[in-house]
Every structure is written in C-alpha cells, then in structure tokens.
C-alpha cells in the first residue's frame, strides 16, 4: 500500500545532512512540523515550518524534558488511516496527521565516553525521541520513520525516485531499523546502570557493522560489530578478516601484560614466539628464534616504537599483521613495501574485563582471566632465585595465553618451547620439549610453567631430565605431594600459585 507524504515532523539532535532532506520536502509541498533547535535550523534555511507548541497549545517545559509528549502529536502518529473510529477522533480533536517522522536520539553513549558527571549523562536519556520513534514504528502501515542520520541518503533517494510517496515495504524496512536503534539505545542505558552481575538479562549491543570478506572459512559469512577506530589506526594493508581479528584480540591481550620491551608472535591465538629484552631489536630476534617456522603468516605485536632497523629485520618474514604503539617514518617506508600487509598503530592498551561465549542455546559470561597469580608458595628444594623468579613470572604469563592443556618453557625471558591445545599435560610437555629441541635450545637452567596442576609427577620428572631447574604451577592435584617430593629430592625450585589458567 503506497502512502503519499503530506506532512512531516522533524526533531533531531544532529543537523548535519538534514538540509537536502528539508529542501526536498519543501519542494514537494510537504508540511513540516518541528521543535526547538531543529525548527530554528529549518527556518534559517528560509523554509517555513510549524512549531509543535502551536499544535499542542503547550510550550516546551521542564527545561526541554517535555516538548512532544502530547495527544495531538502522538494521535497524529498513531491514528490508523483505515480505522473509522481513529479518523473520527482525529477530526473531533483537530489532530494533524503525520506521515513522515525524522527523529534521532540524544547522544547517550557519546556523553558517557566524554564525562563521568551523572547529571549530564542522565539528561542525555531521551524520552520523547524514543516515544516518537516507537509510535511511528508501530504504525508503519501509515507512517514512515527515519530514526538515524545514517538513513538520510536512503530517504532522499526514495523521495526523489518515488516523488514523495512510500510503499508498505519501505515503511516496514525503516520501522525495523528504528526499533533496532531504540533497542541499542536502551541496552546502552541499562549497561550504564547495571555495573554488577546482578542483571537478570544478558544484554549487549554494538553498532558500526563491518562486513568481513568471510568467516573462519571462505564458505562462512561474517561481520564485525564494534569500534576498531577506538583502538587502532590502520596505516597500511587490506581489510582485517575474521581470523585476523581473533588473532589481533589475542595479541593485544598478551602485550598488555608487559611494560619492558617485548615482542610477541601470535598464530591461531597462541603465542608461538615471545621475548623480553633490553631493546626492541633484541626482543624481536629472540621472539622469532623461539619458533621461526610457526611465525610464518603470523600476527606480530610489540609495546615499543618500531625503528627502521627492526623494520628491515621484520620485512624478511612473511606476516599478516604488525601491531605497535608507534612507527618511525623510515620504518613505515620499509614495511609498506607490501601493499596487503596490515600495519596497525595501537592507540591504547586493551584487555577485556568480561568475556562472552556462545554455548548451546545460550551465552556463557565470565570475568576475564586478568590475574597472574594470587599466592606465591615456594614448595621445592629451595626458594627460587631472583633470576628464576623473573623467568617463572614471564613463563606464567605466556602460559596463560596458550590453549589448554598448556606448557611454556622459558629461558632468559625467551619462550624456547611450548605445548598447547593438547589432550593431556604430558603431551603438552612432550610438544614443548620437541619444539625446543627442533630449534636447538638447551634447556639447562630453563623454567617451566603449566596452566593447571600436574596429575602425576611424570611432568616434573621429564622436565628435570631435560635440564629444567624451576617450575611454576597452580597446584591442586590430589597427588601434589608426589611432584613436591620429586622436586625436593632433585634440588628443583617449585612455585605453587593456587591460580589455574585454563583457556579453552
């Protein structure tokens, strides 16, 4: 069912992009109603419009909190054109019918980002705007609702193409978008008020939809909702893919754990190379040496400025993405030599406070694993030396970022062997030892971290035989005593943290 637009109510916070719409409505002879700043904007264009106050007989009151909340406004929106009783009410109470609504909402999310002042934030909770949008959306059979400036281009094209009329499909399309706007807005407000885990509903809403080339595999459609621009400036390369984004997330979490110069290499969300050193160049050399084979096609991340000499070294490797807080100009000229290579400048550190995962027909929600250890209990033959302690701490952090079951072997703040995603802890250790052997590392004096307890003493036995002298693990096995006894008998340091780091 087509409807010719004869009247429109325009009340928006953002005026940018509105002028062509207003001029087109005027040229079509459509009567315009408006309020406050929007009315002033329209009149300054030399286009007449009728104030809502003239229609309602009431001025804007309560500091602007009440302007459009009136039966003569909502009657004009909600009146069913093909319902005799509604049309009788319209005539009896002299209610002007409204065919087009252009309404947006106060910038609540933007205000929350800009200030902590509660009074300012509360005043940006829109009441009238949401009510107008919902009313128009409900009566989409007769009314067209535009609830976002992002739809101005689409509306203008429609007005020009259809000469001021809309189809039922047009109106239903815009109504769906309008209710989505309201839902997103309400979730943001609920999130502001619900700072605890006491909320009875799981609610998340993200805007800024980016269609991705494909998902984990080429046959899967995928999109990303979120604000990448808040975290990164992309300096070079193709668009980020689904798998890229998953790895970038892992890389950002890893690098946020360190303050001294660190370079890390991520592959399929696991750390395959990482090192801390006195400078970024040395850190890169050590990180790559840890597993140059897995580094191929990986995601690289550092917490230091990338210099030209480091860029030249990195340039020898094929990699997907490099993330750094800054780049020297000479470094960029080297790294940009490959047009598809993605270079991200990280604006701020990122580590999530909450994690979500779809499971069955619901959602799992948990606090992020942002603790490295709660207790530091020396349970071996002797207390760990200062050097061992530093390396144990480093290994514990790295192990936290490997898929379970996980083992990390570290020597001189360099990951020299790792086992991850294994179905048994002993298999994870075997994989870590094989990796170290593959790339020629001596494990004499190295340390070992485990993401969970040792169910038997076989892992500490195997570690000792490989030359490892210190171990960090959460403990909690009914057979902890066996591992502790072996370490004491073989002069090994053993730290129990009481903090498990499963990562599934």
N, C-alpha and C positions, 0 to 999 in steps of 0.2 A: 504494500500500500504506500503510494507516494504521498508526501506532505509538502506543500509549498510553505516556505518560511515567510511569515508575515511580521513576526516580532521576535526580538532577541533581548535577553538580559545578559549584560556583560559586567562581571565583578571579579577582577583579578589582582593578585599581588604583583606579579611580573608583567610589565607592559611591553617588553621587547618582543618584536614580531607581531604585535597586535595591530599596528597601523594598517597594513594591507587588508586585513580582515574587515576592519571597521569601514574602510573606504568602499570595499566591495559590497558590504551590507547596505550602505547608504545608496550606492549606485543602483541597487536592486529595489530600492524603495522600502526597505525593511525598517520598521520602527524599532528604535533602540532604547532600552532602559538601562540605567546604570546607577552606581553608588560612589560616593567619596572621591578617592584619587583617580579611579577609573573614569568617572564622569568628567572630572577636570581634564584628564588626558584626551578624551574624545572631543570635548568642546574646544580644546586648544587646536585640534585639527580642523576646526571650522565646521564640524558635523554636529547637528542637533541631537540631543538625547533627553529623555525624560527621567528625572530622578525617581528613585524608588520611594523616597519620602513623599513625593507628590501623589503617588499611587496609594500608599498606606495611610497617609494623613498623620504619620508619626515621624519625628526627627530621629536621627541616629542617636542612641542613648547609651548610657553606662560606658562612656569612653570609647564607643565604637563596638562594644561587645554585641549590641543588638541593633541590626540595621535591616536585615531582610526577613527576619523571623516574624512573619505576619500572614494571616489567612489570604490576603489579597495577592501576596506573592506566591505562596505555596498552592493556593487554589488555582492560579493561572498555570502552574506547572503540572499539578496532579489531575486536573479536570480531564475526564475521558471524553474525547470529541464525539464518540458514537454512543454516549450514555445520556439519555434524555434528562434524567434527574440531575446529573452533573451540570448539563448545559442550562438547566433551569436555575440552579444555584448561581452559575456564572452571571446570568442576566440579572437576577434578583439583587446580587451584591456588587454588581458592576466590577467584576473581576476581569482584568485584561489577560487574555490567553497568551502564553509564552511558548513559542515554537522552537527556539534555539537558546541554549544556555551555554555561556562561555565562562567558566568558573575555575579558578585554581585554589590551592590551599596555602595557608601561611607556612613559611619555611621552618617547620619544627626541627627537622633533622639538622639543617644547617645551623640553626640557633644553638642547638645542643653542642655542636662541634666548636662553636665560637665563644661560648661563655658557660660559666657554672652558676650564674645568677638565676636562682629559681624563679623569681618574679618575672624576669624577661622571658624565660623558657615557657612558663605557664601561659603567658599572654599570646604565645605562638601556637597554642592549641586551638585549631579552627573549629568553630561550632556551626556558624551559618553556612560556610562554604561546603562542608561535608553534607549538611542537611539539604542544600540545594542540589548537590550532585546526586545524592541518593534518590531524591524525589524525581529528578529528571530521568535517572536511570530506570527507576521503577515504571515510569510512564513512557518507556521508549517507543511504544506503539504510536505515540503522538508527538513526542519531544525528542530533539537531538541534543545530546550533552557532550561538550568538549571540556575535559577536566584537566588538561595539561597543555602547556605551550608547545610540547613536543608534537602535538597533533595539529598545530596551526597550518602547516604546509598542506596536510591532507585535507583539512577543512576548506582551505582556499581553493584547492584544485577541484574539490567537489562542487563548491559554489559556482565556479566558473563553468565547469563541464555540464552541470545539471541546472544551471540558471536559477539557483536559489531553492531547489527542491531536494528532498531526501527520500530514499527508499527505506522500507522497513529493515532491509539488510544493513543499510548504512547506520540506522539508528541503533540497531541491536549490537552492531560492532562497536560503536562508540560507548554504548552503555556497559558492555563488558570491560572495556578499557577503564571506564570511570569507576566501576566497582573495584577493580584491581588497584587503582590509585588510592581509594579510600581504605582498602584492606592494608596496603603497605603503610599508609599513614597511621592507622590505628595500631599496627604492630610496633611501629617506632615509639609511639606514645606509651604503650604497655611496657615496652622494654625499658623506657626511662623510669617508670615507676616500680618495675619488678627487678630489683637488684639481687634477689636471693633465688634459691632453687625451690621456693615455695609455690611458684606459679603452677596452676593446675593444667595449663595447656602448653604444648610445645609450639612456639611461635617464632618464626624467623622470616624476614622478608628483605630481599635485596633487589635493587634496581640496576640500571646500567647493564643490560643484557648484551653479551658479545657472542655471536655465533662463532663456533670454532670450526676449523676445517673438517674435523671429525673427532670421534671419541678415542678411547684406548685403541680401537682398531678402526680401519677405514670404513667398515660397514655400519659403524655406530654414529648416529647423530649426536651432537653435543653442544652445549653452550656454557658460558661462564657468567654468573651474576656477581657483580662486586665492583669495587673501586680500585683497580690496579694503579691508576694515576696517583692515588694517595701514597703508594709505597714506592713506585718506580718511575723513572723517566727512561723511556726506550730510546737509545741513541743509535741503534742500527739493527737491521735484520728483519726477518719475516715475522708474521704474526705468531704469537705464542699458541701452541697446541694444547690439547687436554693433558697429554703426558708431560709436556714442558711445565705446565702449571703445577702439576702434582710434585714434580722434582724441585721446582723453584720454591715451593712451600717448604719442602724438607730442607733445602739448602739454607733458607732464611732462619729456620729453627735452629739448625746446627750452629751457624755462625754467630747467632745472638748469644751463645753460651760463653764467648771468649772476648777478652779485651786486648790481649797481647797479639802481635802479628800472627795470623793463622790463615792458611789456605786449605780449602776442602774441595773434594771432587765427589759428586753425587751421581749415582747410577741406579735407576729404578728405586728411588727414595732411600737407598742405603748409602752410607759413607763408604766409598771404596778407596779413598786416599785422603789423609788429613795430617797436617803437621803444624806445630808452633815453633817459631824461630825468632831470632833477633831482628830479622828484616823479612820483607815480603818475598824477596827473591829466593832466599834460603828456604822459606816456608814452602814456596812453590816447588822447588827442586825435590824436597823431601816428600811432599804430598804425592807428587807424580811417581816418584820412585817406589812408593808403597804398593802400587798396582798399576803400572803403565798400560797393561792390557785392558783392564776394565775401564780405564779413564777415557778410552776412545769413544767419542759420541756422548760424553757426559755433560753434566752441569757443573760449572766451576764457580766458587764463591770465595771471597776474601773480605776481611774487615779493614783493609788498607787501600790507599790510593795506588792504582796500577801505573807503574812507570814505564818508560819506553823499553828499558832493558828487559823487564819482566814480560812486557807485551811481545817482544821478539821471541822469547822462550815459549810462551803460550801459543804463539802463532804457528809453531811447528806441529801442534797437536790438532786433530780434528775434534771439535767440541761443538755442542749445540748452543750453549748459553754461558755467558760470563756475567757475574753479579759483583759489583764493587761499590763502595760509597763515593768514589771519585776516580777520574782517569786524567792523566796528563794528556795534553793535546797531541804530543808526539806518539803516545801510546795508542790513542784513538786512530791516528792515521795508519798505524800498522794493523790494528785489529779490524778496521773497517774494510780491509782489502778483500774480504769475502762478504758479498752483499747479503747473504742469507743468515750469517752469523748474528745471533741475538746478543746485544750488549745492553745490560740494564744497570742504571745508576740507582742504587737504593737510597731512598730519602730518609728512611728511619728504620730502626730495628723492629723486627716482628717476631713475636712468639704468642701463640693463641692462649687465651685464658680458659676457653671451653672448646671441647671437641664434639663433633656430631658424626654419627654413622647410621646409615640405613640398615636395618636388620629385620627380616621377615616383613610383617606389615606395619612396622613401627620405626621409631628412631631411638638410638642409644645416645645418651648425653653424659659427658663426664668432664671433670676438671682436667685441664691439660697436665701432662707429666712435667712439671716445672721444678722438681726437686732433684738434686744430685745425690744427696744422702742426708739422713736425719741423725744417725748416730755414727760414730767412728770408733768401733771397738777392735782393738788390737787383740787378736786371738792366736797368733802364730808363735814361733820360737822366740821372736824378738820384735820390738816395735819397728815399724817401717822407718827407714832413713828419710831425711828431707828430700833427697832425690827420688827415692821410691814413692814417697807420698805425692809429690808433684805429678809423677807419671801415673800413679794409680788414679788420682783425681781426673787427669786427662783421659785415661782409658775408660773410666766410669761414664764420663760424658759421651764419649764416642759410642760406647756400647748401648747407651740409651737410645741412640739414633739408628740402631740396626734392628732389622726384623728378627723376632724371636723364632727359635732359640738362637741366642747371640753370644759370641765370644769376641773380645777385642784384645789383641796383643800390641803392646806399645813399648818403644824404647827410645829414649831421648826425645820425648814429645812427638814421636812419629808413629803413625799406625803402620805396623810391619806385617800384620796378619789379621784376618778377620773371618769369622764364620757366621752366617746369618740365614734365617729362614729355614733352619734345619729341624727335623722332627725329634731329634734327641740332642742333649747337651754335648755328649761325647762326639757326635757327628759334627757339631758346630766347631768344637776344638780341633778335630781332625782337619776340617776345611781350613781353619786359621793357620794351623801348622804347615799344611801343604802350601798355602799362599806364601808364607814366609820363606819356605824352602825354595819355592818356584823363582822368587826374585832375589835369592842369595843372601837373605838376612840371617845373621847369627842371633839367636835368642838368649844367649848367655847374658844374664843380668836384666832381661826384659821383664815386664809386668803383664799380668793378665786380669781382665775384667769379665765378669759374667752378669748377664741381665737378671738371672734368677739363681736360686740355690743349686748346689751340687747334690743330686740324689744319692750319689755314692762317692767314694774317694778316688774313682778312676780318673777323673779330670785332673785333680791335683797331682796324682802320680804321673800322668802323661806330661803335664806342664813341667814338673821337676825334671823329668828325663830329657826335656827339650832345652833345659837351662834357665827356665823362669824361676825368679827368686822371690817374687811378691805377687799376691793375689788380692783382688777386691771382689766381694760378692755379698748379696743381701743376707745369706743365711736363711734358716727357717726349715731346713730338712730335718726329719726325724733321725737322720744319720749324720748331722753336722759334726758330731764328735769324732767320726772316722776321719773326716777331712782335716779337722783341727789337730788330731793326733798325728796324722802323717806330716803336716807342716811343722809341728813342734819337733818331731823326730828327725826332720831333714833340714832344719835351720832355715825355714821359709817364713817370710812375713805374711800374715793373713789378716785382712781387714774385713769385718762384717758390718754392714751399713744398716740392716733392717729395712732397706728400701728396694723393692723389686722394680724392674723397669721392663716389663713385658710390652711388646709392640707388635700387635697382630695386623 
